[in-house]
Amino acid sequence: MNSISLRKQNGEIAEEIETNAIFVEMGYIAKTDFVKDIVKLNADKEIVVDKYCATSAEGIFAAGDVTDVPYKQAVISAGQGSTAALSAYNYIQKLRGKPASKTDWKSVNPVGAK
């Protein structure tokens, strides 16, 4: 890559920029109006969550680009989705009086460990 051409909507080249790299970020608008009266939103209309993806409303969890976490990336949203799913599962288990899932690297004993 040596350059990028910026074009007008009619296809005419508006500007040529010399570069050896490019980073493309997709624009978005968080579509959270349907929960605005249920959970806390920040000034950017993102759902405010804690480290467990819990919202300000008990039993409601959120993940992905609609939340207030930085860096809107697919891989971050996927990880956050896993966190929200486990948190929701643990919430339901607690309501049922059953133990929560505790599976993580801290609770696994390596083979041969005592």
N, C-alpha and C positions, 0 to 999 in steps of 0.2 A: 504494500500500500504506500502510495506516495502523496496522494491528495484526495480530497472529497469535494464533490461538486454540489453546491446548494442550488436547487432549482425552484423556480416560481411554480405556481399551480398550473400554469399554461405550458410547462415543460422547458421554458427558456432558462438557461444557466444564469443565475443571479450572482454567484460568487464561487471562486475556486480557492480552496484553502489547502496549503501544503501541510501534510502531517504524516506521521508513520504509524499512528494508532488512532483508534476511535472507541468510545464508550457510548453505547446506546441505552438510554433509559426510557421506559415506557411511561407516559403520563397516565394519571388516573384521578378519579374523584371518588372518595370514599362514599359509598351509598349506604348510609347508616340512618337515614331519616326514619325508617320503620322502627328503630329502637330508641329514638331520641327521648321518649318519655319513660323509658324503662331503665336504661343504664346511663352512666355518666359518660359524656363525650367531652373531648377537649376543644379548643378553639378551631382546630382543623377538622372538626366533626369526626375524629377518630375515636373508637371505643377505648376507654382507659382500662387497662388490665394490670394485674400484678404478675409476679414471676410464675404463678401457677395458671395464668390466663383467666383468672376469675375477674368478673366485672363487679361493678358496684351493687348489682342485684344478686342476691343469694341464689345459687344454683344455675346461674347463667355464665357460660364461659365463651370466650371469643378468641379467634386466631387469624393470622394473616394480615393482609394489607389494610384491613379496616381497623386494625388496632394501633395503639400509640407507640409501638416498638419502632426503633429506627431501622433503616436499611430495608426497604421494601423489595425483597428478593424471593424468588420461588423457594429456594432451599431454606430460607429463614421461615417462611410461611409453613413449609412442610414440617419443620421441627416444632414450630409453635403449635401446629395442629395436633401433633403427637402429645405435646404437653397438655393441651386443652382436653384431649380425649381421655388421657389418664386421670386428669383432675376431675372431669365429669364422672368417670367411672368410680373414683374414690369417693366422690360426693354421694353418689347413689348407694354405694356400699355402706357408707356411714349411716344413711337414712334407714337402711335395712338392718342395721346393727351388726354388720359383718366387717371383717378386717379389710383394710385398704391394700391396694397393690403396693409393694415395697421393692419391686424389682428394679435395681439399678446397680451400677458397678460397685457401689460401696457395700452391698449386701451379698455379693458373690464371692465365695471362697475359691481361690485358685486350686487346681489339682495338686494334692500333696501338702497343702497348707494345713496347719493345725490350729 
